[in-house]
């Protein structure tokens, strides 16, 4: 199944989130190894976006609820089975 946001195809979950949000996911989550200055600049940009679109958190919740409603099989998760525990054979100690 192909998913499109506007005219753009979302190939991965990150693509879907970026197209739906209109911003890169890294803006909100950060990137590994970013410096303190990079993090501060990223957080400032995120604050500016939230100030310009105060309904963004509500829109995200609504979008997530819609995805869950449209794809209930996303949560059909079967827990992995654990291998049976092996018991060590009891060692009999003989007194000498």
C-alpha atoms as an extended CHARMM CRD file, in Angstrom:
* protein
*
        96  EXT
         1         1  UNK       CA              0.0000000000        0.0000000000        0.0000000000  PROA      1               0.0000000000
         2         2  UNK       CA              1.3180000000        3.4410000000       -0.8590000000  PROA      2               0.0000000000
         3         3  UNK       CA              0.7790000000        6.4570000000        1.3440000000  PROA      3               0.0000000000
         4         4  UNK       CA              0.7190000000        9.9870000000       -0.0080000000  PROA      4               0.0000000000
         5         5  UNK       CA              0.6800000000       13.2770000000        1.8280000000  PROA      5               0.0000000000
         6         6  UNK       CA             -0.3440000000       15.8360000000       -0.7480000000  PROA      6               0.0000000000
         7         7  UNK       CA              1.6330000000       14.8880000000       -3.8620000000  PROA      7               0.0000000000
         8         8  UNK       CA              4.5440000000       13.3650000000       -1.9650000000  PROA      8               0.0000000000
         9         9  UNK       CA              4.8420000000        9.6470000000       -1.3020000000  PROA      9               0.0000000000
        10        10  UNK       CA              5.7700000000        8.6540000000        2.2250000000  PROA      10              0.0000000000
        11        11  UNK       CA              8.1100000000        5.6590000000        1.9440000000  PROA      11              0.0000000000
        12        12  UNK       CA              9.1200000000        5.3530000000        5.5800000000  PROA      12              0.0000000000
        13        13  UNK       CA              7.6710000000        6.3040000000        8.9380000000  PROA      13              0.0000000000
        14        14  UNK       CA             10.0780000000        9.2570000000        9.0580000000  PROA      14              0.0000000000
        15        15  UNK       CA              8.8710000000       10.4330000000        5.6320000000  PROA      15              0.0000000000
        16        16  UNK       CA              5.2660000000       10.1890000000        6.7870000000  PROA      16              0.0000000000
        17        17  UNK       CA              5.9590000000       12.1710000000        9.9440000000  PROA      17              0.0000000000
        18        18  UNK       CA              7.9810000000       14.8150000000        8.1040000000  PROA      18              0.0000000000
        19        19  UNK       CA              5.3560000000       15.2900000000        5.3970000000  PROA      19              0.0000000000
        20        20  UNK       CA              2.5280000000       15.3520000000        7.9310000000  PROA      20              0.0000000000
        21        21  UNK       CA              4.3190000000       17.7970000000       10.2240000000  PROA      21              0.0000000000
        22        22  UNK       CA              5.7830000000       19.9310000000        7.4970000000  PROA      22              0.0000000000
        23        23  UNK       CA              9.1000000000       19.8780000000        9.3260000000  PROA      23              0.0000000000
        24        24  UNK       CA             11.9160000000       17.3340000000        9.6090000000  PROA      24              0.0000000000
        25        25  UNK       CA             11.5240000000       14.8900000000       12.4890000000  PROA      25              0.0000000000
        26        26  UNK       CA             15.0500000000       15.7560000000       13.6280000000  PROA      26              0.0000000000
        27        27  UNK       CA             13.8330000000       19.2530000000       14.5010000000  PROA      27              0.0000000000
        28        28  UNK       CA             11.7210000000       17.7830000000       17.3020000000  PROA      28              0.0000000000
        29        29  UNK       CA             13.8360000000       14.7860000000       18.2980000000  PROA      29              0.0000000000
        30        30  UNK       CA             17.3490000000       16.0500000000       17.7110000000  PROA      30              0.0000000000
        31        31  UNK       CA             20.2450000000       14.1300000000       16.2490000000  PROA      31              0.0000000000
        32        32  UNK       CA             22.8780000000       12.0390000000       17.9050000000  PROA      32              0.0000000000
        33        33  UNK       CA             26.0470000000       13.9460000000       18.7030000000  PROA      33              0.0000000000
        34        34  UNK       CA             24.6310000000       17.4470000000       18.3080000000  PROA      34              0.0000000000
        35        35  UNK       CA             26.4830000000       20.1780000000       20.1550000000  PROA      35              0.0000000000
        36        36  UNK       CA             24.9250000000       22.3900000000       22.8230000000  PROA      36              0.0000000000
        37        37  UNK       CA             24.7790000000       25.2620000000       20.3170000000  PROA      37              0.0000000000
        38        38  UNK       CA             23.0770000000       23.0820000000       17.6980000000  PROA      38              0.0000000000
        39        39  UNK       CA             20.5460000000       21.8550000000       20.2580000000  PROA      39              0.0000000000
        40        40  UNK       CA             19.8010000000       25.4190000000       21.3930000000  PROA      40              0.0000000000
        41        41  UNK       CA             19.2910000000       26.5620000000       17.7800000000  PROA      41              0.0000000000
        42        42  UNK       CA             17.0480000000       23.5600000000       17.0610000000  PROA      42              0.0000000000
        43        43  UNK       CA             14.9570000000       24.1930000000       20.1720000000  PROA      43              0.0000000000
        44        44  UNK       CA             14.6270000000       27.8970000000       19.2820000000  PROA      44              0.0000000000
        45        45  UNK       CA             13.3770000000       26.9660000000       15.8090000000  PROA      45              0.0000000000
        46        46  UNK       CA             10.9050000000       24.4760000000       17.3020000000  PROA      46              0.0000000000
        47        47  UNK       CA              9.6190000000       27.1350000000       19.7210000000  PROA      47              0.0000000000
        48        48  UNK       CA              9.1270000000       29.5480000000       16.8250000000  PROA      48              0.0000000000
        49        49  UNK       CA              7.1440000000       26.9390000000       14.9010000000  PROA      49              0.0000000000
        50        50  UNK       CA              4.9690000000       26.1800000000       17.9290000000  PROA      50              0.0000000000
        51        51  UNK       CA              4.3630000000       29.9070000000       18.4560000000  PROA      51              0.0000000000
        52        52  UNK       CA              3.2560000000       30.2320000000       14.8240000000  PROA      52              0.0000000000
        53        53  UNK       CA              1.0440000000       27.1070000000       14.9380000000  PROA      53              0.0000000000
        54        54  UNK       CA             -0.3690000000       26.7570000000       18.4600000000  PROA      54              0.0000000000
        55        55  UNK       CA             -2.7080000000       23.9480000000       17.3440000000  PROA      55              0.0000000000
        56        56  UNK       CA              0.1610000000       21.7090000000       16.2230000000  PROA      56              0.0000000000
        57        57  UNK       CA              0.1040000000       19.4320000000       19.3040000000  PROA      57              0.0000000000
        58        58  UNK       CA             -3.6590000000       18.9210000000       18.9500000000  PROA      58              0.0000000000
        59        59  UNK       CA             -3.2840000000       18.2860000000       15.2180000000  PROA      59              0.0000000000
        60        60  UNK       CA             -0.5960000000       15.6670000000       15.9140000000  PROA      60              0.0000000000
        61        61  UNK       CA             -2.7890000000       13.8660000000       18.4250000000  PROA      61              0.0000000000
        62        62  UNK       CA             -5.6990000000       13.9220000000       15.9750000000  PROA      62              0.0000000000
        63        63  UNK       CA             -3.4370000000       12.5980000000       13.2010000000  PROA      63              0.0000000000
        64        64  UNK       CA             -2.0930000000        9.7950000000       15.4130000000  PROA      64              0.0000000000
        65        65  UNK       CA             -5.6340000000        8.8100000000       16.4100000000  PROA      65              0.0000000000
        66        66  UNK       CA             -6.6540000000        8.7220000000       12.7370000000  PROA      66              0.0000000000
        67        67  UNK       CA             -3.6840000000        6.5120000000       11.8170000000  PROA      67              0.0000000000
        68        68  UNK       CA             -4.5460000000        4.1220000000       14.6610000000  PROA      68              0.0000000000
        69        69  UNK       CA             -8.1920000000        4.0440000000       13.6300000000  PROA      69              0.0000000000
        70        70  UNK       CA             -7.3260000000        3.4170000000        9.9650000000  PROA      70              0.0000000000
        71        71  UNK       CA             -4.6920000000        0.7650000000       10.7780000000  PROA      71              0.0000000000
        72        72  UNK       CA             -5.8070000000       -1.2570000000       13.8160000000  PROA      72              0.0000000000
        73        73  UNK       CA             -3.4490000000       -4.0530000000       12.7870000000  PROA      73              0.0000000000
        74        74  UNK       CA             -0.5230000000       -1.8380000000       13.8310000000  PROA      74              0.0000000000
        75        75  UNK       CA             -1.1280000000       -3.0470000000       17.3620000000  PROA      75              0.0000000000
        76        76  UNK       CA             -1.6010000000       -6.7370000000       16.5680000000  PROA      76              0.0000000000
        77        77  UNK       CA              1.6920000000       -7.5410000000       18.1660000000  PROA      77              0.0000000000
        78        78  UNK       CA              2.5500000000      -11.0140000000       19.3210000000  PROA      78              0.0000000000
        79        79  UNK       CA              5.1450000000      -11.0840000000       22.0590000000  PROA      79              0.0000000000
        80        80  UNK       CA              8.2160000000      -13.1160000000       21.1910000000  PROA      80              0.0000000000
        81        81  UNK       CA              8.3750000000      -16.5170000000       22.7740000000  PROA      81              0.0000000000
        82        82  UNK       CA             11.0970000000      -17.1650000000       25.2580000000  PROA      82              0.0000000000
        83        83  UNK       CA             13.1410000000      -20.2980000000       24.9000000000  PROA      83              0.0000000000
        84        84  UNK       CA             12.5880000000      -22.7970000000       27.6600000000  PROA      84              0.0000000000
        85        85  UNK       CA             15.0590000000      -22.4390000000       30.4830000000  PROA      85              0.0000000000
        86        86  UNK       CA             17.5010000000      -25.2390000000       30.6820000000  PROA      86              0.0000000000
        87        87  UNK       CA             18.1610000000      -26.6430000000       34.0500000000  PROA      87              0.0000000000
        88        88  UNK       CA             21.6430000000      -27.6930000000       34.8510000000  PROA      88              0.0000000000
        89        89  UNK       CA             21.9890000000      -31.2540000000       35.8400000000  PROA      89              0.0000000000
        90        90  UNK       CA             22.5130000000      -31.5140000000       39.5200000000  PROA      90              0.0000000000
        91        91  UNK       CA             26.0320000000      -32.6100000000       40.3330000000  PROA      91              0.0000000000
        92        92  UNK       CA             26.2600000000      -35.1410000000       43.0150000000  PROA      92              0.0000000000
        93        93  UNK       CA             29.2040000000      -34.7110000000       45.2690000000  PROA      93              0.0000000000
        94        94  UNK       CA             30.5690000000      -37.8170000000       46.8720000000  PROA      94              0.0000000000
        95        95  UNK       CA             32.3260000000      -37.4100000000       50.1500000000  PROA      95              0.0000000000
        96        96  UNK       CA             35.7430000000      -38.9850000000       50.1200000000  PROA      96              0.0000000000
